Amino acid sequence: MTPEALADLVRTTVARLLADRRLDAAALPGQVTVERPRNPEHGDYATNVALQLAKKVGVQPRELATWLAEALLTQDAIAKADVAGPGFLNLTIATEAQGAIVRAALADGYGTGTELSGKKINLEFVSANPTGPIHLGGARWAAVGDALGKVLQARGGEVTREYYFNDAGAQIDRFVRSLIAAAKGEPAPEDGYNGTYVSDIAAEVLRREPGALSDPETVREVGVGLMFDEIKRALHEFGTDFDVYFHEDSLHRSGRVDEAIAKLKASGSLYEKDGAWWLRSTDFGDDKDRVVIKSDGDPAYIAGDIAYLVDKRGRGFDLCIYMLGADHHGYVARLKAAAAALGDDPDVVEVLIGQLVNLVSGGQPVRMSKRAGTVITMEDLVDAVGVDAARFAMIRSSVDSSLDIDLDLLRKHNNENPVYYVQYAHARTASIQRNAADLGVTPGEDYALLTHELEGKLIRTIGEFPRVVASAAELREPHRVARYLEDLAGAYHRFQTHDDCRVLPRGDEETTPLHQVRLQLVNATRRVFAAGLGLLGVTAPERM
């Protein structure tokens, strides 16, 4: 029995119980929660529904829980129902009923859902300044953002991955001056960019346009374009591709920034002070009003953000998720305020803030890049540990906290390395399937034979996968999938290495129905590993 089916059974039983005892049926919640108890000895699942309902129907929680336990024990799927504490109900699933989890995991689409169906989501992430290679913070968003997009799609969302190229403003001017200096063999300007990548791009600009030094606009067009291409190439090799590459400069050239500002002026959301135009963002929850047009007449950075939000909504997106770096915390309030000032619902804007990433090797921080000079890049990390390890390491921790990545750990081929631990578990399932084929062992479905404690734990862990994916989508936390896979790997390794849970016959031993149904359990485990790793953009190797 899957957790979802169990929740439905509990709710149906509660409804019948309330009706039989003439209690208030309107008190029944729309959904009943069943969760894995912290202590496995307490049962397979637990529910607090009696505590939720007791006061509403005028019955003591333990008494209501006792009635519910008695009613549930009449169901074939429930082997045991115990009342605990003030009114919790611990449930143990009948062995035969656990087969439903295995069957569900073997079906196509296990872990997918429909709660986001019909929702058009714009997911903007990375969006690093196009003046250098992707640094570690951008690499974290490249992995997490891509995984979040996959998780949202798994639950029915229509996701567009978007990269916002900041190709307007002072940083581009500094980049162009740096390219010109490098092309002339001069030091970078004091506020410019260093690193061999600048010299490489400058040389390529001159190769393509020998007379470019006499025309800074050519240097800008060709040089910035080359940097864009480098960023796209690196992201693609990291397994992250985008549906849309949106250029900030297009907002200014097309007049959409001016249109957005005119709309705000007409609505009274802008006011003039000290020669500048200010957004009344404090009216919408921001901590201060924001300058939109500076006193020199040039638009502030937020002007482009406002026009960009208008553009996204105009393209029909119901939800606009921005994934920004730690130095952008103020954007949460200002983007929501901008939406409200435009007459839109602030909840169409979500801002996720990611914290810093540090590399450690030999217990010491790694600070210098071979190519970028001053910062560690995504390509440095990939060169050190590979794409799979880099992505998994970036995704497996909540972005709310800073992240230290131990290069020495990620190079290890043992269970200390989390990505190796998970991938190796998948490879072992594939190995068992190959060996089964060689021995002529076919899967069976007599799930009542799976009575060992480790079999039950593995099945129940498999059963949690859909809820983990749903939670990861709802909370925008794909690290939940990575941590789940580590738990699944632990449950599988303990099952597979236990002498009492041997999957395949040895020597002249005959194949039994127990061997066959354990093989089916391995098949289900493998499918869940593959699905979960796929959501993270990490490969599921068949041999290691």
FIDRENLO-712086 format. One line per field, with one value per residue (C-alpha): x, y, z; chain; residue number from 1; residue in three letters. Coordinates in steps of 0.2 Angstrom, whole numbers, plus 5000, padded with zeros to 4 digits. Layout:
c1	c(X,...);
c2	c(Y,...);
c3	c(Z,...);
mol	c(A,...);
seq	c(NUM,...);
type	c(ALA,...);
***
This chain:
c1	c(5000,5007,5007,4995,4983,4985,4981,4965,4961,4963,4952,4938,4938,4937,4923,4913,4917,4910,4895,4892,4894,4884,4898,4901,4907,4911,4926,4935,4950,4952,4968,4974,4993,5002,5021,5035,5038,5055,5057,5054,5049,5033,5027,5027,5017,5009,4994,4989,4971,4963,4972,4966,4948,4945,4941,4930,4919,4919,4929,4945,4959,4965,4947,4945,4961,4956,4940,4950,4962,4948,4940,4957,4961,4946,4955,4966,4980,4982,4992,4993,4986,4993,4987,5002,5004,4990,4981,4994,4990,5004,5001,5009,5005,5001,5015,5004,4999,5017,5017,5007,5022,5033,5020,5018,5037,5038,5025,5030,5029,5032,5035,5026,5010,4998,4996,5005,4996,4991,5004,5016,5032,5046,5062,5076,5093,5112,5110,5128,5137,5143,5160,5169,5167,5153,5160,5155,5139,5133,5138,5127,5112,5116,5114,5100,5090,5090,5085,5071,5065,5065,5056,5042,5040,5038,5023,5015,5022,5026,5043,5053,5071,5078,5095,5095,5110,5115,5122,5118,5127,5144,5150,5150,5159,5173,5174,5176,5190,5198,5198,5205,5219,5223,5223,5236,5246,5242,5237,5219,5210,5210,5191,5193,5194,5209,5213,5219,5201,5201,5217,5210,5194,5204,5215,5200,5192,5207,5208,5190,5191,5209,5204,5193,5204,5199,5181,5176,5158,5165,5175,5159,5149,5161,5170,5153,5146,5162,5160,5141,5146,5159,5146,5133,5146,5151,5133,5129,5144,5138,5121,5112,5103,5091,5075,5077,5092,5085,5096,5094,5099,5084,5073,5081,5083,5065,5058,5050,5059,5052,5034,5035,5041,5027,5014,5021,5020,5002,4997,5005,5017,5032,5036,5050,5062,5079,5078,5076,5060,5057,5046,5034,5040,5037,5018,5020,5031,5048,5060,5063,5058,5069,5076,5070,5076,5092,5095,5105,5091,5098,5087,5093,5095,5078,5070,5076,5069,5052,5051,5058,5044,5031,5038,5037,5019,5015,5022,5009,5019,5008,5023,5040,5054,5070,5085,5098,5114,5117,5121,5103,5093,5085,5077,5064,5054,5058,5052,5036,5034,5037,5023,5011,5015,5011,4994,4999,4998,5015,5013,5017,5035,5046,5064,5076,5092,5107,5122,5140,5151,5168,5180,5191,5206,5217,5208,5212,5202,5205,5205,5214,5208,5220,5209,5200,5214,5204,5189,5186,5175,5162,5175,5188,5176,5171,5190,5193,5179,5168,5150,5141,5150,5149,5131,5126,5137,5129,5111,5112,5112,5099,5103,5099,5116,5133,5142,5159,5164,5177,5187,5196,5179,5172,5187,5185,5177,5169,5154,5160,5157,5138,5136,5147,5137,5120,5127,5136,5119,5111,5125,5123,5105,5110,5123,5110,5098,5112,5116,5098,5097,5112,5105,5087,5079,5063,5055,5040,5026,5022,5025,5018,5035,5044,5043,5061,5063,5076,5064,5050,5062,5067,5049,5043,5058,5053,5036,5041,5048,5032,5030,5048,5047,5030,5038,5053,5042,5031,5045,5057,5070,5077,5090,5076,5078,5097,5095,5081,5092,5106,5093,5087,5105,5107,5091,5096,5114,5108,5096,5107,5122,5112,5114,5096,5091,5100,5092,5099,5102,5119,5128,5116,5102,5085,5077,5062,5047,5057,5072,5060,5050,5066,5072,5057,5060,5078,5070,5059,5073,5083,5069,5068,5086,5086,5071,5078,5096,5087,5078,5095,5103,5116,5119,5114,5128,5126,5144,5156);
c2	c(5000,5017,5031,5040,5025,5023,5042,5039,5023,5032,5047,5035,5026,5042,5048,5031,5032,5049,5044,5029,5038,5053,5065,5081,5075,5092,5092,5079,5088,5088,5078,5066,5066,5050,5050,5038,5038,5043,5027,5012,5001,5011,5005,5009,5025,5037,5049,5063,5064,5060,5075,5086,5080,5077,5095,5098,5083,5084,5067,5064,5062,5045,5038,5044,5036,5020,5019,5023,5009,4996,5001,5001,4983,4977,4981,4968,4981,4985,4972,4983,4999,5006,5022,5032,5047,5059,5052,5047,5032,5020,5009,4993,4988,4970,4962,4958,4976,4982,4974,4989,5000,4989,4988,5007,5010,4998,5008,5023,5040,5035,5051,5062,5071,5084,5097,5110,5105,5120,5132,5141,5144,5155,5149,5161,5156,5158,5175,5178,5194,5191,5197,5181,5162,5155,5156,5143,5153,5152,5134,5131,5139,5130,5113,5118,5128,5114,5101,5112,5114,5095,5093,5106,5097,5081,5088,5094,5112,5119,5126,5138,5139,5157,5165,5184,5191,5208,5215,5233,5244,5249,5231,5229,5245,5239,5222,5231,5242,5227,5218,5233,5234,5215,5217,5231,5221,5234,5230,5229,5245,5248,5243,5231,5212,5201,5183,5173,5172,5191,5189,5174,5183,5199,5188,5180,5197,5203,5187,5189,5208,5214,5232,5231,5242,5257,5253,5250,5245,5230,5225,5226,5216,5202,5201,5201,5188,5177,5178,5173,5158,5153,5153,5144,5130,5128,5127,5114,5103,5105,5098,5114,5121,5135,5137,5156,5168,5185,5200,5215,5227,5222,5230,5247,5246,5241,5255,5243,5251,5268,5260,5252,5268,5278,5265,5267,5286,5286,5275,5287,5273,5285,5302,5315,5320,5328,5327,5308,5297,5285,5270,5270,5253,5255,5256,5238,5231,5236,5243,5259,5268,5264,5275,5270,5285,5293,5312,5312,5304,5287,5272,5263,5244,5241,5250,5235,5223,5231,5230,5212,5207,5216,5206,5189,5192,5197,5180,5172,5166,5162,5161,5170,5162,5171,5162,5175,5176,5180,5198,5201,5198,5215,5210,5199,5214,5226,5213,5210,5228,5231,5218,5226,5244,5237,5231,5213,5200,5200,5181,5179,5183,5171,5175,5161,5167,5156,5157,5156,5141,5137,5124,5115,5103,5096,5105,5122,5133,5134,5152,5153,5148,5144,5153,5167,5172,5178,5167,5148,5144,5130,5123,5122,5112,5100,5097,5092,5080,5078,5084,5071,5074,5093,5093,5081,5091,5107,5101,5090,5105,5118,5134,5144,5139,5142,5127,5120,5107,5095,5090,5076,5068,5070,5061,5046,5030,5024,5026,5042,5051,5054,5053,5038,5030,5033,5029,5013,5007,5009,5000,4986,4984,4984,4970,4959,4961,4956,4941,4936,4936,4925,4913,4913,4920,4930,4942,4936,4945,4935,4950,4941,4932,4949,4947,4952,4968,4975,4971,4980,4995,4996,4995,5009,5020,5017,5022,5039,5044,5053,5062,5068,5074,5083,5091,5096,5105,5113,5120,5123,5112,5099,5094,5084,5072,5070,5067,5054,5045,5044,5036,5024,5019,5015,5005,4995,4992,4985,4974,4968,4963,4954,4935,4933,4943,4935,4939,4926,4907,4901,4886,4872,4880,4880,4897,4900,4912,4921,4924,4930,4942,4949,4952,4962,4972,4976,4981,4993,5000,5003,5012,5024,5027,5031,5043,5052,5054,5060,5074,5080,5079,5065,5049,5032,5021,5003,4998,5006);
c3	c(5000,4995,5008,4997,4997,5015,5018,5008,5018,5034,5028,5022,5038,5048,5038,5040,5059,5061,5052,5062,5078,5072,5075,5064,5047,5042,5054,5042,5034,5015,5017,5030,5034,5036,5040,5043,5062,5068,5077,5065,5080,5082,5065,5046,5047,5059,5059,5070,5063,5080,5087,5073,5075,5093,5099,5084,5087,5106,5109,5119,5106,5113,5113,5095,5090,5099,5089,5073,5077,5079,5063,5053,5059,5050,5034,5026,5022,5040,5051,5067,5074,5090,5100,5106,5117,5118,5102,5089,5079,5073,5059,5052,5034,5030,5020,5005,5004,5002,4985,4979,4982,4972,4958,4958,4957,4942,4932,4921,4929,4947,4956,4944,4949,4942,4956,4944,4928,4919,4928,4916,4926,4921,4930,4929,4936,4934,4925,4929,4923,4905,4909,4914,4916,4928,4946,4959,4964,4947,4946,4961,4953,4937,4946,4958,4945,4932,4945,4951,4934,4932,4948,4944,4927,4936,4946,4930,4928,4911,4914,4904,4909,4906,4907,4909,4900,4909,4893,4897,4909,4917,4919,4900,4897,4909,4901,4884,4890,4898,4881,4872,4885,4883,4864,4865,4878,4891,4910,4913,4919,4937,4937,4924,4922,4923,4919,4904,4897,4894,4884,4875,4870,4865,4853,4845,4843,4833,4823,4817,4816,4813,4813,4829,4840,4830,4833,4852,4846,4836,4851,4861,4849,4845,4862,4872,4860,4862,4881,4879,4868,4881,4895,4885,4881,4899,4905,4891,4896,4914,4909,4910,4895,4894,4883,4882,4883,4886,4883,4895,4881,4871,4885,4883,4864,4861,4872,4885,4899,4895,4893,4910,4918,4909,4916,4934,4932,4925,4940,4953,4958,4954,4962,4958,4972,4970,4951,4952,4950,4964,4966,4980,4985,5004,5000,4995,5009,5004,5017,5007,4991,4976,4963,4946,4935,4942,4943,4927,4918,4916,4922,4937,4937,4944,4929,4918,4931,4931,4912,4912,4924,4913,4898,4907,4912,4894,4889,4899,4914,4930,4941,4939,4950,4951,4958,4964,4973,4991,4987,4980,4996,4994,4978,4986,4993,4978,4964,4974,4976,4958,4954,4966,4959,4941,4948,4948,4962,4971,4973,4955,4960,4970,4974,4980,4987,4986,4998,4994,4989,4995,4989,5001,4998,5011,5024,5016,5005,4986,4980,4964,4946,4932,4920,4929,4941,4955,4957,4956,4941,4937,4924,4938,4949,4934,4930,4948,4951,4935,4931,4941,4957,4955,4952,4966,4978,4973,4974,4990,5002,5005,4996,5012,5019,5013,5006,5008,4994,4999,4983,4992,4997,4980,4972,4983,4976,4992,5002,5010,4993,4992,4974,4972,4986,4976,4959,4965,4973,4956,4947,4959,4955,4936,4940,4949,4934,4922,4933,4934,4915,4914,4927,4919,4934,4930,4942,4952,4961,4977,4988,5004,5004,5008,5027,5031,5041,5028,5014,5022,5025,5007,5001,5013,5007,4989,4994,5000,4983,4976,4992,4992,4974,4978,4993,4983,4970,4983,4994,4979,4987,4975,4989,4996,4981,4983,5002,4998,4986,4999,5011,4997,4994,5013,5013,4997,5003,5019,5011,4997,5008,5021,5021,5024,5009,4995,4979,4967,4970,4973,4965,4962,4973,4964,4960,4972,4971,4985,4974,4960,4970,4978,4960,4957,4972,4965,4948,4957,4967,4951,4943,4957,4958,4939,4941,4955,4948,4932,4941,4947,4930,4937,4927,4933,4928,4925,4929,4941);
mol	c(A,A,A,A,A,A,A,A,A,A,A,A,A,A,A,A,A,A,A,A,A,A,A,A,A,A,A,A,A,A,A,A,A,A,A,A,A,A,A,A,A,A,A,A,A,A,A,A,A,A,A,A,A,A,A,A,A,A,A,A,A,A,A,A,A,A,A,A,A,A,A,A,A,A,A,A,A,A,A,A,A,A,A,A,A,A,A,A,A,A,A,A,A,A,A,A,A,A,A,A,A,A,A,A,A,A,A,A,A,A,A,A,A,A,A,A,A,A,A,A,A,A,A,A,A,A,A,A,A,A,A,A,A,A,A,A,A,A,A,A,A,A,A,A,A,A,A,A,A,A,A,A,A,A,A,A,A,A,A,A,A,A,A,A,A,A,A,A,A,A,A,A,A,A,A,A,A,A,A,A,A,A,A,A,A,A,A,A,A,A,A,A,A,A,A,A,A,A,A,A,A,A,A,A,A,A,A,A,A,A,A,A,A,A,A,A,A,A,A,A,A,A,A,A,A,A,A,A,A,A,A,A,A,A,A,A,A,A,A,A,A,A,A,A,A,A,A,A,A,A,A,A,A,A,A,A,A,A,A,A,A,A,A,A,A,A,A,A,A,A,A,A,A,A,A,A,A,A,A,A,A,A,A,A,A,A,A,A,A,A,A,A,A,A,A,A,A,A,A,A,A,A,A,A,A,A,A,A,A,A,A,A,A,A,A,A,A,A,A,A,A,A,A,A,A,A,A,A,A,A,A,A,A,A,A,A,A,A,A,A,A,A,A,A,A,A,A,A,A,A,A,A,A,A,A,A,A,A,A,A,A,A,A,A,A,A,A,A,A,A,A,A,A,A,A,A,A,A,A,A,A,A,A,A,A,A,A,A,A,A,A,A,A,A,A,A,A,A,A,A,A,A,A,A,A,A,A,A,A,A,A,A,A,A,A,A,A,A,A,A,A,A,A,A,A,A,A,A,A,A,A,A,A,A,A,A,A,A,A,A,A,A,A,A,A,A,A,A,A,A,A,A,A,A,A,A,A,A,A,A,A,A,A,A,A,A,A,A,A,A,A,A,A,A,A,A,A,A,A,A,A,A,A,A,A,A,A,A,A,A,A,A,A,A,A,A,A,A,A,A,A,A,A,A,A,A,A,A,A,A,A,A,A,A,A,A,A,A,A,A,A,A,A,A,A,A,A,A,A,A,A,A,A,A,A,A,A,A,A,A,A,A,A,A);
seq	c(1,2,3,4,5,6,7,8,9,10,11,12,13,14,15,16,17,18,19,20,21,22,23,24,25,26,27,28,29,30,31,32,33,34,35,36,37,38,39,40,41,42,43,44,45,46,47,48,49,50,51,52,53,54,55,56,57,58,59,60,61,62,63,64,65,66,67,68,69,70,71,72,73,74,75,76,77,78,79,80,81,82,83,84,85,86,87,88,89,90,91,92,93,94,95,96,97,98,99,100,101,102,103,104,105,106,107,108,109,110,111,112,113,114,115,116,117,118,119,120,121,122,123,124,125,126,127,128,129,130,131,132,133,134,135,136,137,138,139,140,141,142,143,144,145,146,147,148,149,150,151,152,153,154,155,156,157,158,159,160,161,162,163,164,165,166,167,168,169,170,171,172,173,174,175,176,177,178,179,180,181,182,183,184,185,186,187,188,189,190,191,192,193,194,195,196,197,198,199,200,201,202,203,204,205,206,207,208,209,210,211,212,213,214,215,216,217,218,219,220,221,222,223,224,225,226,227,228,229,230,231,232,233,234,235,236,237,238,239,240,241,242,243,244,245,246,247,248,249,250,251,252,253,254,255,256,257,258,259,260,261,262,263,264,265,266,267,268,269,270,271,272,273,274,275,276,277,278,279,280,281,282,283,284,285,286,287,288,289,290,291,292,293,294,295,296,297,298,299,300,301,302,303,304,305,306,307,308,309,310,311,312,313,314,315,316,317,318,319,320,321,322,323,324,325,326,327,328,329,330,331,332,333,334,335,336,337,338,339,340,341,342,343,344,345,346,347,348,349,350,351,352,353,354,355,356,357,358,359,360,361,362,363,364,365,366,367,368,369,370,371,372,373,374,375,376,377,378,379,380,381,382,383,384,385,386,387,388,389,390,391,392,393,394,395,396,397,398,399,400,401,402,403,404,405,406,407,408,409,410,411,412,413,414,415,416,417,418,419,420,421,422,423,424,425,426,427,428,429,430,431,432,433,434,435,436,437,438,439,440,441,442,443,444,445,446,447,448,449,450,451,452,453,454,455,456,457,458,459,460,461,462,463,464,465,466,467,468,469,470,471,472,473,474,475,476,477,478,479,480,481,482,483,484,485,486,487,488,489,490,491,492,493,494,495,496,497,498,499,500,501,502,503,504,505,506,507,508,509,510,511,512,513,514,515,516,517,518,519,520,521,522,523,524,525,526,527,528,529,530,531,532,533,534,535,536,537,538,539,540,541,542,543,544);
type	c(MET,THR,PRO,GLU,ALA,LEU,ALA,ASP,LEU,VAL,ARG,THR,THR,VAL,ALA,ARG,LEU,LEU,ALA,ASP,ARG,ARG,LEU,ASP,ALA,ALA,ALA,LEU,PRO,GLY,GLN,VAL,THR,VAL,GLU,ARG,PRO,ARG,ASN,PRO,GLU,HIS,GLY,ASP,TYR,ALA,THR,ASN,VAL,ALA,LEU,GLN,LEU,ALA,LYS,LYS,VAL,GLY,VAL,GLN,PRO,ARG,GLU,LEU,ALA,THR,TRP,LEU,ALA,GLU,ALA,LEU,LEU,THR,GLN,ASP,ALA,ILE,ALA,LYS,ALA,ASP,VAL,ALA,GLY,PRO,GLY,PHE,LEU,ASN,LEU,THR,ILE,ALA,THR,GLU,ALA,GLN,GLY,ALA,ILE,VAL,ARG,ALA,ALA,LEU,ALA,ASP,GLY,TYR,GLY,THR,GLY,THR,GLU,LEU,SER,GLY,LYS,LYS,ILE,ASN,LEU,GLU,PHE,VAL,SER,ALA,ASN,PRO,THR,GLY,PRO,ILE,HIS,LEU,GLY,GLY,ALA,ARG,TRP,ALA,ALA,VAL,GLY,ASP,ALA,LEU,GLY,LYS,VAL,LEU,GLN,ALA,ARG,GLY,GLY,GLU,VAL,THR,ARG,GLU,TYR,TYR,PHE,ASN,ASP,ALA,GLY,ALA,GLN,ILE,ASP,ARG,PHE,VAL,ARG,SER,LEU,ILE,ALA,ALA,ALA,LYS,GLY,GLU,PRO,ALA,PRO,GLU,ASP,GLY,TYR,ASN,GLY,THR,TYR,VAL,SER,ASP,ILE,ALA,ALA,GLU,VAL,LEU,ARG,ARG,GLU,PRO,GLY,ALA,LEU,SER,ASP,PRO,GLU,THR,VAL,ARG,GLU,VAL,GLY,VAL,GLY,LEU,MET,PHE,ASP,GLU,ILE,LYS,ARG,ALA,LEU,HIS,GLU,PHE,GLY,THR,ASP,PHE,ASP,VAL,TYR,PHE,HIS,GLU,ASP,SER,LEU,HIS,ARG,SER,GLY,ARG,VAL,ASP,GLU,ALA,ILE,ALA,LYS,LEU,LYS,ALA,SER,GLY,SER,LEU,TYR,GLU,LYS,ASP,GLY,ALA,TRP,TRP,LEU,ARG,SER,THR,ASP,PHE,GLY,ASP,ASP,LYS,ASP,ARG,VAL,VAL,ILE,LYS,SER,ASP,GLY,ASP,PRO,ALA,TYR,ILE,ALA,GLY,ASP,ILE,ALA,TYR,LEU,VAL,ASP,LYS,ARG,GLY,ARG,GLY,PHE,ASP,LEU,CYS,ILE,TYR,MET,LEU,GLY,ALA,ASP,HIS,HIS,GLY,TYR,VAL,ALA,ARG,LEU,LYS,ALA,ALA,ALA,ALA,ALA,LEU,GLY,ASP,ASP,PRO,ASP,VAL,VAL,GLU,VAL,LEU,ILE,GLY,GLN,LEU,VAL,ASN,LEU,VAL,SER,GLY,GLY,GLN,PRO,VAL,ARG,MET,SER,LYS,ARG,ALA,GLY,THR,VAL,ILE,THR,MET,GLU,ASP,LEU,VAL,ASP,ALA,VAL,GLY,VAL,ASP,ALA,ALA,ARG,PHE,ALA,MET,ILE,ARG,SER,SER,VAL,ASP,SER,SER,LEU,ASP,ILE,ASP,LEU,ASP,LEU,LEU,ARG,LYS,HIS,ASN,ASN,GLU,ASN,PRO,VAL,TYR,TYR,VAL,GLN,TYR,ALA,HIS,ALA,ARG,THR,ALA,SER,ILE,GLN,ARG,ASN,ALA,ALA,ASP,LEU,GLY,VAL,THR,PRO,GLY,GLU,ASP,TYR,ALA,LEU,LEU,THR,HIS,GLU,LEU,GLU,GLY,LYS,LEU,ILE,ARG,THR,ILE,GLY,GLU,PHE,PRO,ARG,VAL,VAL,ALA,SER,ALA,ALA,GLU,LEU,ARG,GLU,PRO,HIS,ARG,VAL,ALA,ARG,TYR,LEU,GLU,ASP,LEU,ALA,GLY,ALA,TYR,HIS,ARG,PHE,GLN,THR,HIS,ASP,ASP,CYS,ARG,VAL,LEU,PRO,ARG,GLY,ASP,GLU,GLU,THR,THR,PRO,LEU,HIS,GLN,VAL,ARG,LEU,GLN,LEU,VAL,ASN,ALA,THR,ARG,ARG,VAL,PHE,ALA,ALA,GLY,LEU,GLY,LEU,LEU,GLY,VAL,THR,ALA,PRO,GLU,ARG,MET);
***
